[in-house]
Amino acid sequence: MFMKAFEENWTAWIDGQLTGKELAEFEASLPDLSAARLEKQEARQLGSLLRQELSTQRMTNEEFFSHQLREEIARDSRATTPQSTPAPARESWWSIGRVVWTGAASLAVLALTTFFMMRDDNAGGQSAYLTQIINARITDPAASPDATITPFESKDGKATVLWVDGLQSLPSEYAAK
């Protein structure tokens, strides 16, 4: 509360509105009266400079009349124009519905691709590599006379393991391809 009263008194003192007892009390409350008087003089000079430089320009009759007409037109247009409602927010391309449909279509494409890629085209049958190894044992008993080859196949027929016992080496013409 004291600050507000001081600010009001300061402004009134600069404007020259304090008189008598109020003026004496306010000047007594200032810590440095000479510095305050210098600031008062600078503030008054600034005020007069601003009033001189920033005064409104005089309008001619034509300008004043045009100005009045423009103001009247602006008032009329504001009065006749209904209060516009704000435009609805623009919906982005990735709305919830489109995201759901895109996800469902992607899952369907994935399912179809997986189905066609995982189909078993080579059902059963012995691999050419297994046949070459067995034929090597049979046709070349001199290389390893005591060698035995035992194939083990998985139950679904997708993997074959060969247990080779006693085979010293496989001839180079039977190298894996």
N, CA, C and O atoms as a DFTB+ gen file, in Angstrom:
708 C
 N C O
     1  1       0.824      -1.188       0.000
     2  2       0.000       0.000       0.000
     3  2       0.869       1.253       0.000
     4  3       0.545       2.240      -0.660
     5  1       1.973       1.210       0.741
     6  2       2.867       2.359       0.816
     7  2       3.480       2.648      -0.552
     8  3       3.627       3.807      -0.940
     9  1       3.842       1.574      -1.293
    10  2       4.456       1.761      -2.603
    11  2       3.493       2.451      -3.558
    12  3       3.893       3.319      -4.333
    13  1       2.241       2.068      -3.501
    14  2       1.279       2.678      -4.392
    15  2       1.130       4.156      -4.064
    16  3       1.081       4.994      -4.964
    17  1       1.059       4.469      -2.808
    18  2       0.926       5.868      -2.403
    19  2       2.170       6.643      -2.817
    20  3       2.053       7.784      -3.263
    21  1       3.349       6.061      -2.685
    22  2       4.579       6.736      -3.074
    23  2       4.603       6.972      -4.577
    24  3       4.968       8.056      -5.032
    25  1       4.216       5.964      -5.346
    26  2       4.211       6.120      -6.803
    27  2       3.221       7.194      -7.238
    28  3       3.517       7.997      -8.122
    29  1       2.051       7.206      -6.619
    30  2       1.063       8.237      -6.944
    31  2       1.602       9.615      -6.583
    32  3       1.452      10.563      -7.353
    33  1       2.228       9.728      -5.415
    34  2       2.798      11.015      -5.001
    35  2       3.943      11.422      -5.920
    36  3       4.072      12.598      -6.261
    37  1       4.770      10.472      -6.322
    38  2       5.891      10.761      -7.234
    39  2       5.374      11.340      -8.549
    40  3       5.886      12.350      -9.031
    41  1       4.356      10.697      -9.129
    42  2       3.780      11.168     -10.388
    43  2       3.150      12.552     -10.204
    44  3       3.327      13.437     -11.042
    45  1       2.422      12.729      -9.116
    46  2       1.804      14.037      -8.854
    47  2       2.877      15.109      -8.645
    48  3       2.688      16.245      -9.077
    49  1       3.986      14.783      -8.000
    50  2       5.080      15.731      -7.759
    51  2       5.737      16.142      -9.071
    52  3       6.033      17.319      -9.281
    53  1       5.973      15.137      -9.984
    54  2       6.566      15.446     -11.291
    55  2       5.621      16.322     -12.103
    56  3       6.069      17.231     -12.802
    57  1       4.318      16.060     -12.019
    58  2       3.328      16.836     -12.776
    59  2       3.047      18.196     -12.137
    60  3       2.349      19.020     -12.729
    61  1       3.586      18.445     -10.926
    62  2       3.385      19.731     -10.246
    63  2       2.033      19.839      -9.568
    64  3       1.514      20.943      -9.403
    65  1       1.453      18.714      -9.171
    66  2       0.124      18.722      -8.567
    67  2       0.169      18.704      -7.042
    68  3      -0.871      18.883      -6.408
    69  1       1.323      18.498      -6.439
    70  2       1.418      18.523      -4.972
    71  2       1.645      19.967      -4.522
    72  3       2.435      20.705      -5.110
    73  1       0.935      20.341      -3.470
    74  2       1.082      21.701      -2.940
    75  2       1.056      21.656      -1.423
    76  3       0.569      20.696      -0.825
    77  1       1.581      22.698      -0.812
    78  2       1.493      22.897       0.630
    79  2       2.118      21.788       1.433
    80  3       3.262      21.389       1.212
    81  1       1.319      21.293       2.392
    82  2       1.793      20.294       3.353
    83  2       2.189      18.986       2.654
    84  3       3.191      18.368       3.013
    85  1       1.391      18.564       1.645
    86  2       1.711      17.328       0.919
    87  2       3.072      17.438       0.232
    88  3       3.863      16.494       0.260
    89  1       3.343      18.587      -0.383
    90  2       4.605      18.792      -1.074
    91  2       5.768      18.744      -0.093
    92  3       6.795      18.128      -0.376
    93  1       5.613      19.386       1.047
    94  2       6.689      19.416       2.041
    95  2       6.945      18.016       2.600
    96  3       8.100      17.622       2.764
    97  1       5.886      17.261       2.893
    98  2       6.048      15.904       3.434
    99  2       6.716      14.979       2.403
   100  3       7.599      14.191       2.743
   101  1       6.277      15.090       1.132
   102  2       6.845      14.212       0.111
   103  2       8.317      14.524      -0.117
   104  3       9.135      13.607      -0.189
   105  1       8.671      15.807      -0.231
   106  2      10.072      16.162      -0.450
   107  2      10.935      15.769       0.741
   108  3      12.112      15.452       0.566
   109  1      10.372      15.782       1.960
   110  2      11.120      15.361       3.145
   111  2      11.352      13.851       3.139
   112  3      12.336      13.376       3.708
   113  1      10.457      13.090       2.502
   114  2      10.601      11.627       2.482
   115  2      11.617      11.160       1.440
   116  3      12.028      10.000       1.472
   117  1      12.028      12.023       0.529
   118  2      12.993      11.637      -0.499
   119  2      14.397      11.578       0.092
   120  3      14.787      12.484       0.828
   121  1      15.163      10.535      -0.211
   122  2      16.505      10.414       0.358
   123  2      17.483      11.446      -0.228
   124  3      18.358      11.933       0.489
   125  1      17.348      11.786      -1.523
   126  2      18.243      12.754      -2.155
   127  2      17.385      13.705      -2.975
   128  3      17.008      13.396      -4.105
   129  1      17.079      14.861      -2.402
   130  2      16.160      15.811      -3.017
   131  2      16.753      16.406      -4.293
   132  3      16.021      16.627      -5.258
   133  1      18.047      16.668      -4.320
   134  2      18.642      17.290      -5.520
   135  2      18.609      16.319      -6.708
   136  3      18.329      16.738      -7.831
   137  1      18.889      15.036      -6.478
   138  2      18.823      14.049      -7.547
   139  2      17.387      13.887      -8.027
   140  3      17.152      13.731      -9.226
   141  1      16.419      13.922      -7.107
   142  2      15.010      13.804      -7.481
   143  2      14.569      15.008      -8.309
   144  3      13.807      14.852      -9.264
   145  1      15.039      16.207      -7.958
   146  2      14.669      17.403      -8.731
   147  2      15.271      17.334     -10.141
   148  3      14.634      17.747     -11.109
   149  1      16.492      16.816     -10.252
   150  2      17.107      16.649     -11.569
   151  2      16.290      15.654     -12.406
   152  3      16.055      15.885     -13.592
   153  1      15.870      14.572     -11.798
   154  2      15.043      13.568     -12.502
   155  2      13.698      14.161     -12.906
   156  3      13.171      13.849     -13.973
   157  1      13.138      15.030     -12.037
   158  2      11.863      15.691     -12.344
   159  2      12.030      16.593     -13.558
   160  3      11.167      16.623     -14.436
   161  1      13.129      17.321     -13.610
   162  2      13.371      18.220     -14.730
   163  2      13.537      17.428     -16.022
   164  3      13.005      17.830     -17.056
   165  1      14.271      16.298     -15.985
   166  2      14.458      15.463     -17.174
   167  2      13.134      14.856     -17.640
   168  3      12.876      14.771     -18.841
   169  1      12.306      14.440     -16.700
   170  2      11.004      13.867     -17.055
   171  2      10.118      14.912     -17.715
   172  3       9.404      14.597     -18.667
   173  1      10.149      16.134     -17.235
   174  2       9.339      17.205     -17.847
   175  2       9.854      17.529     -19.258
   176  3       9.062      17.755     -20.172
   177  1      11.167      17.550     -19.427
   178  2      11.716      17.807     -20.763
   179  2      11.309      16.701     -21.732
   180  3      10.944      16.978     -22.875
   181  1      11.372      15.442     -21.276
   182  2      10.959      14.322     -22.113
   183  2       9.484      14.429     -22.474
   184  3       9.105      14.185     -23.619
   185  1       8.660      14.788     -21.515
   186  2       7.228      14.927     -21.779
   187  2       6.944      16.010     -22.804
   188  3       6.124      15.811     -23.700
   189  1       7.603      17.146     -22.691
   190  2       7.360      18.219     -23.663
   191  2       7.862      17.827     -25.050
   192  3       7.234      18.158     -26.056
   193  1       9.000      17.118     -25.107
   194  2       9.505      16.652     -26.390
   195  2       8.527      15.676     -27.040
   196  3       8.263      15.760     -28.239
   197  1       8.000      14.763     -26.255
   198  2       7.037      13.791     -26.800
   199  2       5.764      14.472     -27.273
   200  3       5.239      14.124     -28.331
   201  1       5.262      15.427     -26.519
   202  2       4.050      16.150     -26.942
   203  2       4.299      16.903     -28.241
   204  3       3.428      16.968     -29.108
   205  1       5.483      17.465     -28.369
   206  2       5.806      18.243     -29.570
   207  2       5.948      17.336     -30.783
   208  3       5.430      17.655     -31.853
   209  1       6.644      16.210     -30.635
   210  2       6.952      15.357     -31.776
   211  2       5.837      14.369     -32.115
   212  3       5.675      13.995     -33.277
   213  1       5.089      13.956     -31.138
   214  2       4.082      12.920     -31.385
   215  2       2.661      13.466     -31.432
   216  3       1.712      12.737     -31.144
   217  1       2.507      14.688     -31.776
   218  2       1.158      15.250     -31.844
   219  2       0.449      14.699     -33.075
   220  3       1.091      14.317     -34.053
   221  1      -0.878      14.663     -33.019
   222  2      -1.654      14.149     -34.146
   223  2      -1.642      15.169     -35.266
   224  3      -1.621      16.378     -35.036
   225  1      -1.657      14.664     -36.454
   226  2      -1.645      15.563     -37.611
   227  2      -3.052      16.056     -37.880
   228  3      -4.028      15.327     -37.704
   229  1      -3.137      17.270     -38.297
   230  2      -4.428      17.844     -38.656
   231  2      -4.881      17.240     -39.977
   232  3      -4.101      17.105     -40.920
   233  1      -6.154      16.881     -40.023
   234  2      -6.718      16.330     -41.245
   235  2      -7.446      17.434     -42.008
   236  3      -8.056      18.330     -41.425
   237  1      -7.359      17.335     -43.327
   238  2      -8.155      18.245     -44.144
   239  2      -9.592      17.768     -44.101
   240  3      -9.875      16.688     -43.582
   241  1     -10.484      18.546     -44.631
   242  2     -11.905      18.170     -44.615
   243  2     -12.139      16.878     -45.387
   244  3     -12.944      16.045     -44.971
   245  1     -11.439      16.704     -46.514
   246  2     -11.625      15.497     -47.315
   247  2     -11.147      14.260     -46.550
   248  3     -11.816      13.227     -46.534
   249  1      -9.988      14.384     -45.925
   250  2      -9.453      13.254     -45.169
   251  2     -10.359      12.908     -43.996
   252  3     -10.618      11.737     -43.717
   253  1     -10.839      13.952     -43.309
   254  2     -11.705      13.722     -42.157
   255  2     -13.000      13.054     -42.588
   256  3     -13.476      12.135     -41.921
   257  1     -13.580      13.510     -43.705
   258  2     -14.817      12.931     -44.207
   259  2     -14.594      11.477     -44.623
   260  3     -15.411      10.613     -44.307
   261  1     -13.484      11.198     -45.336
   262  2     -13.180       9.820     -45.747
   263  2     -12.971       8.923     -44.528
   264  3     -13.394       7.767     -44.499
   265  1     -12.315       9.485     -43.539
   266  2     -12.078       8.715     -42.309
   267  2     -13.408       8.368     -41.635
   268  3     -13.603       7.238     -41.187
   269  1     -14.311       9.331     -41.567
   270  2     -15.624       9.076     -40.961
   271  2     -16.392       8.025     -41.757
   272  3     -17.034       7.153     -41.172
   273  1     -16.330       8.101     -43.075
   274  2     -17.039       7.120     -43.900
   275  2     -16.476       5.712     -43.687
   276  3     -17.235       4.752     -43.552
   277  1     -15.144       5.591     -43.658
   278  2     -14.538       4.271     -43.441
   279  2     -14.923       3.695     -42.080
   280  3     -15.204       2.502     -41.968
   281  1     -14.937       4.525     -41.063
   282  2     -15.335       4.065     -39.724
   283  2     -16.795       3.604     -39.726
   284  3     -17.123       2.586     -39.117
   285  1     -17.661       4.342     -40.400
   286  2     -19.081       3.970     -40.468
   287  2     -19.265       2.653     -41.219
   288  3     -20.059       1.806     -40.810
   289  1     -18.541       2.488     -42.298
   290  2     -18.631       1.242     -43.075
   291  2     -18.139       0.065     -42.233
   292  3     -18.750      -1.004     -42.250
   293  1     -17.062       0.247     -41.513
   294  2     -16.532      -0.825     -40.659
   295  2     -17.528      -1.189     -39.572
   296  3     -17.715      -2.372     -39.284
   297  1     -18.175      -0.198     -38.959
   298  2     -19.185      -0.485     -37.919
   299  2     -20.366      -1.238     -38.500
   300  3     -20.860      -2.194     -37.903
   301  1     -20.829      -0.791     -39.699
   302  2     -21.968      -1.460     -40.333
   303  2     -21.631      -2.900     -40.706
   304  3     -22.450      -3.801     -40.530
   305  1     -20.428      -3.108     -41.218
   306  2     -20.074      -4.474     -41.623
   307  2     -19.939      -5.382     -40.405
   308  3     -20.260      -6.568     -40.485
   309  1     -19.472      -4.849     -39.287
   310  2     -19.401      -5.665     -38.065
   311  2     -20.803      -5.959     -37.532
   312  3     -21.050      -7.039     -36.995
   313  1     -21.709      -5.015     -37.676
   314  2     -23.066      -5.202     -37.157
   315  2     -23.850      -6.183     -38.022
   316  3     -24.619      -6.985     -37.492
   317  1     -23.673      -6.138     -39.339
   318  2     -24.454      -7.014     -40.217
   319  2     -23.850      -8.401     -40.348
   320  3     -24.565      -9.360     -40.640
   321  1     -22.567      -8.521     -40.142
   322  2     -21.917      -9.831     -40.251
   323  2     -22.199     -10.624     -38.980
   324  3     -21.833     -10.194     -37.886
   325  1     -22.855     -11.793     -39.119
   326  2     -23.092     -12.584     -37.908
   327  2     -21.762     -13.063     -37.333
   328  3     -20.768     -13.218     -38.041
   329  1     -21.785     -13.283     -36.065
   330  2     -20.578     -13.790     -35.411
   331  2     -20.249     -15.140     -36.017
   332  3     -21.002     -16.104     -35.882
   333  1     -19.129     -15.187     -36.675
   334  2     -18.763     -16.423     -37.360
   335  2     -18.245     -17.440     -36.351
   336  3     -17.556     -17.117     -35.383
   337  1     -18.609     -18.666     -36.628
   338  2     -18.105     -19.748     -35.778
   339  2     -16.746     -20.153     -36.313
   340  3     -16.509     -20.086     -37.519
   341  1     -15.877     -20.559     -35.457
   342  2     -14.558     -20.958     -35.957
   343  2     -14.676     -22.159     -36.884
   344  3     -15.509     -23.042     -36.677
   345  1     -13.840     -22.177     -37.895
   346  2     -13.855     -23.277     -38.864
   347  2     -13.482     -24.577     -38.153
   348  3     -12.624     -24.583     -37.270
   349  1     -14.120     -25.662     -38.536
   350  2     -13.775     -26.931     -37.890
   351  2     -12.316     -27.272     -38.154
   352  3     -11.754     -26.940     -39.198
   353  1     -11.739     -27.927     -37.204
   354  2     -10.333     -28.307     -37.338
   355  2     -10.171     -29.233     -38.536
   356  3     -10.973     -30.143     -38.740
   357  1      -9.152     -29.000     -39.308
   358  2      -8.909     -29.810     -40.502
   359  2      -8.482     -31.209     -40.070
   360  3      -7.577     -31.396     -39.256
   361  1      -9.169     -32.169     -40.647
   362  2      -8.865     -33.555     -40.309
   363  2      -7.641     -33.995     -41.090
   364  3      -7.543     -33.754     -42.293
   365  1      -6.736     -34.623     -40.425
   366  2      -5.527     -35.082     -41.103
   367  2      -5.849     -36.325     -41.929
   368  3      -6.892     -36.954     -41.753
   369  1      -4.941     -36.660     -42.825
   370  2      -5.153     -37.812     -43.673
   371  2      -5.164     -39.089     -42.853
   372  3      -5.867     -40.036     -43.206
   373  1      -4.401     -39.138     -41.766
   374  2      -4.317     -40.341     -40.946
   375  2      -5.347     -40.287     -39.821
   376  3      -4.985     -40.242     -38.645
   377  1      -6.615     -40.292     -40.178
   378  2      -7.658     -40.339     -39.158
   379  2      -7.692     -41.750     -38.569
   380  3      -7.048     -42.665     -39.081
   381  1      -8.448     -41.907     -37.497
   382  2      -8.517     -43.207     -36.812
   383  2      -9.058     -44.285     -37.749
   384  3      -8.533     -45.398     -37.778
   385  1     -10.085     -43.970     -38.503
   386  2     -10.664     -44.949     -39.424
   387  2      -9.680     -45.410     -40.485
   388  3      -9.597     -46.599     -40.793
   389  1      -8.940     -44.468     -41.037
   390  2      -7.972     -44.838     -42.068
   391  2      -6.831     -45.663     -41.491
   392  3      -6.331     -46.576     -42.148
   393  1      -6.424     -45.354     -40.288
   394  2      -5.358     -46.135     -39.651
   395  2      -5.823     -47.569     -39.431
   396  3      -5.068     -48.512     -39.672
   397  1      -7.073     -47.738     -38.971
   398  2      -7.614     -49.079     -38.729
   399  2      -7.685     -49.863     -40.038
   400  3      -7.252     -51.014     -40.093
   401  1      -8.227     -49.249     -41.091
   402  2      -8.341     -49.948     -42.366
   403  2      -6.969     -50.259     -42.964
   404  3      -6.780     -51.327     -43.546
   405  1      -6.034     -49.363     -42.831
   406  2      -4.680     -49.614     -43.330
   407  2      -4.040     -50.773     -42.578
   408  3      -3.392     -51.624     -43.188
   409  1      -4.214     -50.812     -41.267
   410  2      -3.669     -51.914     -40.466
   411  2      -4.292     -53.242     -40.845
   412  3      -3.590     -54.247     -40.962
   413  1      -5.620     -53.258     -41.040
   414  2      -6.301     -54.506     -41.415
   415  2      -5.846     -54.982     -42.792
   416  3      -5.626     -56.176     -42.992
   417  1      -5.704     -54.066     -43.733
   418  2      -5.246     -54.446     -45.069
   419  2      -3.808     -54.969     -45.012
   420  3      -3.475     -55.931     -45.704
   421  1      -2.960     -54.348     -44.200
   422  2      -1.573     -54.807     -44.067
   423  2      -1.513     -56.213     -43.475
   424  3      -0.721     -57.041     -43.922
   425  1      -2.344     -56.482     -42.477
   426  2      -2.380     -57.823     -41.888
   427  2      -2.881     -58.865     -42.893
   428  3      -2.389     -59.993     -42.921
   429  1      -3.861     -58.482     -43.715
   430  2      -4.368     -59.419     -44.729
   431  2      -3.284     -59.721     -45.755
   432  3      -3.116     -60.877     -46.144
   433  1      -2.553     -58.723     -46.198
   434  2      -1.468     -58.945     -47.160
   435  2      -0.390     -59.822     -46.536
   436  3       0.139     -60.713     -47.200
   437  1      -0.059     -59.583     -45.280
   438  2       0.929     -60.405     -44.588
   439  2       0.476     -61.864     -44.496
   440  3       1.267     -62.780     -44.723
   441  1      -0.803     -62.077     -44.161
   442  2      -1.326     -63.442     -44.044
   443  2      -1.283     -64.163     -45.391
   444  3      -0.881     -65.324     -45.460
   445  1      -1.695     -63.480     -46.462
   446  2      -1.670     -64.106     -47.784
   447  2      -0.236     -64.410     -48.233
   448  3       0.041     -65.482     -48.771
   449  1       0.652     -63.473     -48.009
   450  2       2.053     -63.698     -48.383
   451  2       2.637     -64.868     -47.611
   452  3       3.318     -65.715     -48.189
   453  1       2.380     -64.923     -46.325
   454  2       2.876     -66.016     -45.501
   455  2       2.305     -67.350     -45.967
   456  3       3.026     -68.346     -46.028
   457  1       1.018     -67.375     -46.296
   458  2       0.384     -68.610     -46.739
   459  2       1.040     -69.139     -48.008
   460  3       1.365     -70.323     -48.096
   461  1       1.234     -68.262     -48.994
   462  2       1.804     -68.705     -50.258
   463  2       3.297     -69.000     -50.165
   464  3       3.796     -69.850     -50.903
   465  1       4.008     -68.334     -49.296
   466  2       5.447     -68.567     -49.158
   467  2       5.725     -69.856     -48.379
   468  3       6.733     -70.515     -48.632
   469  1       4.875     -70.215     -47.461
   470  2       5.134     -71.355     -46.592
   471  2       4.547     -72.660     -47.126
   472  3       4.685     -73.709     -46.497
   473  1       3.900     -72.594     -48.271
   474  2       3.361     -73.844     -48.821
   475  2       4.495     -74.798     -49.127
   476  3       5.569     -74.376     -49.555
   477  1       4.264     -76.079     -48.911
   478  2       5.297     -77.092     -49.092
   479  2       5.191     -77.641     -50.502
   480  3       4.365     -78.514     -50.768
   481  1       6.036     -77.129     -51.427
   482  2       6.012     -77.606     -52.803
   483  2       6.774     -78.920     -52.965
   484  3       6.412     -79.725     -53.823
   485  1       7.818     -79.162     -52.170
   486  2       8.647     -80.356     -52.282
   487  2       8.283     -81.313     -51.154
   488  3       9.011     -81.426     -50.168
   489  1       7.182     -81.984     -51.298
   490  2       6.732     -82.904     -50.254
   491  2       7.375     -84.268     -50.482
   492  3       7.113     -84.938     -51.481
   493  1       8.210     -84.659     -49.544
   494  2       8.833     -85.977     -49.611
   495  2       9.963     -86.027     -50.631
   496  3      10.355     -85.015     -51.213
   497  1      10.471     -87.234     -50.827
   498  2      11.544     -87.417     -51.790
   499  2      12.909     -87.273     -51.141
   500  3      13.071     -86.585     -50.133
   501  1      13.861     -87.923     -51.729
   502  2      15.204     -87.904     -51.196
   503  2      16.006     -86.830     -51.928
   504  3      15.865     -86.654     -53.138
   505  1      16.850     -86.115     -51.181
   506  2      17.623     -85.045     -51.794
   507  2      18.710     -85.632     -52.680
   508  3      19.144     -86.769     -52.493
   509  1      19.136     -84.837     -53.641
   510  2      20.179     -85.276     -54.565
   511  2      21.497     -85.446     -53.829
   512  3      22.281     -86.324     -54.188
   513  1      21.764     -84.650     -52.831
   514  2      22.999     -84.734     -52.061
   515  2      23.073     -86.058     -51.304
   516  3      24.130     -86.688     -51.278
   517  1      21.963     -86.497     -50.683
   518  2      21.922     -87.765     -49.954
   519  2      22.158     -88.929     -50.917
   520  3      22.866     -89.882     -50.591
   521  1      21.565     -88.843     -52.091
   522  2      21.744     -89.906     -53.085
   523  2      23.201     -90.009     -53.507
   524  3      23.715     -91.114     -53.681
   525  1      23.873     -88.879     -53.674
   526  2      25.276     -88.901     -54.073
   527  2      26.143     -89.553     -52.993
   528  3      27.055     -90.316     -53.312
   529  1      25.869     -89.263     -51.730
   530  2      26.674     -89.827     -50.641
   531  2      26.456     -91.334     -50.543
   532  3      27.414     -92.089     -50.377
   533  1      25.230     -91.765     -50.642
   534  2      24.937     -93.209     -50.561
   535  2      25.557     -93.934     -51.761
   536  3      26.122     -95.017     -51.610
   537  1      25.450     -93.345     -52.930
   538  2      26.052     -93.955     -54.121
   539  2      27.571     -94.002     -54.004
   540  3      28.193     -94.946     -54.493
   541  1      28.173     -93.017     -53.374
   542  2      29.629     -93.017     -53.205
   543  2      30.042     -94.206     -52.352
   544  3      31.053     -94.843     -52.647
   545  1      29.314     -94.513     -51.335
   546  2      29.636     -95.645     -50.453
   547  2      29.475     -96.959     -51.197
   548  3      30.263     -97.891     -51.035
   549  1      28.452     -97.008     -52.002
   550  2      28.159     -98.254     -52.689
   551  2      29.127     -98.479     -53.840
   552  3      29.600     -99.599     -54.035
   553  1      29.431     -97.441     -54.604
   554  2      30.248     -97.626     -55.801
   555  2      31.745     -97.629     -55.530
   556  3      32.514     -98.050     -56.393
   557  1      32.190     -97.167     -54.347
   558  2      33.623     -97.100     -54.079
   559  2      33.934     -97.751     -52.739
   560  3      34.320     -97.058     -51.798
   561  1      33.772     -99.080     -52.630
   562  2      34.050     -99.738     -51.357
   563  2      35.528     -99.802     -51.029
   564  3      35.879    -100.082     -49.883
   565  1      36.407     -99.556     -51.986
   566  2      37.844     -99.634     -51.720
   567  2      38.324     -98.447     -50.893
   568  3      39.290     -98.586     -50.143
   569  1      37.675     -97.273     -51.003
   570  2      38.112     -96.090     -50.269
   571  2      37.903     -96.290     -48.774
   572  3      38.764     -95.918     -47.977
   573  1      36.787     -96.865     -48.388
   574  2      36.500     -97.134     -46.986
   575  2      35.658     -98.391     -46.916
   576  3      34.433     -98.312     -46.998
   577  1      36.278     -99.537     -46.768
   578  2      35.511    -100.794     -46.829
   579  2      34.592    -100.981     -45.640
   580  3      33.571    -101.657     -45.768
   581  1      34.908    -100.415     -44.498
   582  2      34.067    -100.619     -43.312
   583  2      33.129     -99.449     -43.037
   584  3      32.538     -99.394     -41.959
   585  1      32.976     -98.540     -43.942
   586  2      32.151     -97.347     -43.708
   587  2      30.672     -97.691     -43.755
   588  3      30.215     -98.500     -44.562
   589  1      29.945     -97.038     -42.855
   590  2      28.483     -97.178     -42.856
   591  2      27.872     -95.787     -42.852
   592  3      28.358     -94.873     -42.184
   593  1      26.808     -95.651     -43.605
   594  2      26.078     -94.379     -43.662
   595  2      24.656     -94.665     -43.239
   596  3      23.956     -95.472     -43.851
   597  1      24.240     -93.989     -42.182
   598  2      22.884     -94.191     -41.682
   599  2      22.127     -92.864     -41.760
   600  3      22.486     -91.913     -41.066
   601  1      21.087     -92.786     -42.592
   602  2      20.304     -91.542     -42.653
   603  2      19.205     -91.547     -41.588
   604  3      18.548     -92.563     -41.360
   605  1      19.020     -90.403     -40.947
   606  2      17.916     -90.205     -40.003
   607  2      17.080     -89.047     -40.536
   608  3      17.597     -87.955     -40.773
   609  1      15.789     -89.293     -40.722
   610  2      14.909     -88.235     -41.217
   611  2      13.963     -87.810     -40.101
   612  3      13.568     -88.611     -39.255
   613  1      13.610     -86.526     -40.124
   614  2      12.651     -86.044     -39.125
   615  2      11.273     -86.564     -39.471
   616  3      11.036     -87.014     -40.593
   617  1      10.357     -86.505     -38.506
   618  2       9.026     -87.075     -38.713
   619  2       8.263     -86.371     -39.828
   620  3       7.505     -87.011     -40.557
   621  1       8.455     -85.056     -39.969
   622  2       7.738     -84.359     -41.029
   623  2       8.490     -84.399     -42.361
   624  3       7.989     -83.897     -43.367
   625  1       9.678     -84.988     -42.376
   626  2      10.414     -85.198     -43.614
   627  2      11.128     -83.967     -44.132
   628  3      11.533     -83.946     -45.295
   629  1      11.299     -82.938     -43.313
   630  2      11.923     -81.721     -43.792
   631  2      13.410     -81.658     -43.478
   632  3      14.094     -80.761     -43.970
   633  1      13.927     -82.569     -42.685
   634  2      15.352     -82.563     -42.351
   635  2      15.870     -83.997     -42.366
   636  3      15.193     -84.927     -41.928
   637  1      17.084     -84.152     -42.880
   638  2      17.738     -85.455     -42.907
   639  2      19.118     -85.302     -42.292
   640  3      19.874     -84.402     -42.660
   641  1      19.447     -86.188     -41.348
   642  2      20.761     -86.192     -40.721
   643  2      21.445     -87.483     -41.136
   644  3      20.858     -88.562     -41.055
   645  1      22.681     -87.367     -41.577
   646  2      23.456     -88.549     -41.981
   647  2      24.479     -88.863     -40.904
   648  3      25.260     -88.004     -40.496
   649  1      24.461     -90.089     -40.459
   650  2      25.475     -90.554     -39.497
   651  2      26.467     -91.375     -40.301
   652  3      26.148     -92.471     -40.763
   653  1      27.692     -90.833     -40.469
   654  2      28.721     -91.491     -41.270
   655  2      29.747     -92.049     -40.297
   656  3      30.360     -91.314     -39.523
   657  1      29.918     -93.356     -40.351
   658  2      30.850     -94.011     -39.426
   659  2      31.864     -94.802     -40.235
   660  3      31.495     -95.690     -41.003
   661  1      33.160     -94.475     -40.060
   662  2      34.227     -95.233     -40.704
   663  2      34.601     -94.729     -42.075
   664  3      35.474     -95.324     -42.707
   665  1      34.000     -93.677     -42.570
   666  2      34.344     -93.144     -43.891
   667  2      35.564     -92.248     -43.733
   668  3      35.540     -91.285     -42.966
   669  1      36.631     -92.567     -44.460
   670  2      37.864     -91.792     -44.331
   671  2      37.761     -90.479     -45.109
   672  3      38.104     -89.429     -44.564
   673  1      37.313     -90.501     -46.331
   674  2      37.139     -89.279     -47.095
   675  2      36.135     -89.529     -48.192
   676  3      35.913     -90.662     -48.620
   677  1      35.539     -88.449     -48.635
   678  2      34.571     -88.526     -49.723
   679  2      35.311     -88.102     -50.981
   680  3      35.996     -87.079     -50.961
   681  1      35.199     -88.846     -52.075
   682  2      35.900     -88.460     -53.306
   683  2      35.475     -87.068     -53.744
   684  3      34.344     -86.656     -53.483
   685  1      36.370     -86.335     -54.411
   686  2      36.116     -84.944     -54.774
   687  2      34.955     -84.784     -55.736
   688  3      34.312     -83.734     -55.732
   689  1      34.666     -85.761     -56.546
   690  2      33.542     -85.630     -57.478
   691  2      32.188     -85.645     -56.765
   692  3      31.164     -85.351     -57.382
   693  1      32.173     -85.979     -55.491
   694  2      30.927     -85.988     -54.727
   695  2      30.832     -84.829     -53.751
   696  3      30.092     -84.896     -52.771
   697  1      31.566     -83.789     -54.012
   698  2      31.554     -82.629     -53.119
   699  2      30.154     -82.014     -53.112
   700  3      29.415     -82.078     -54.094
   701  1      29.829     -81.430     -51.991
   702  2      28.504     -80.832     -51.836
   703  2      28.337     -79.658     -52.789
   704  3      29.261     -78.874     -53.005
   705  1      27.167     -79.558     -53.342
   706  2      26.889     -78.490     -54.290
   707  2      26.133     -77.377     -53.617
   708  3      25.804     -76.379     -54.258
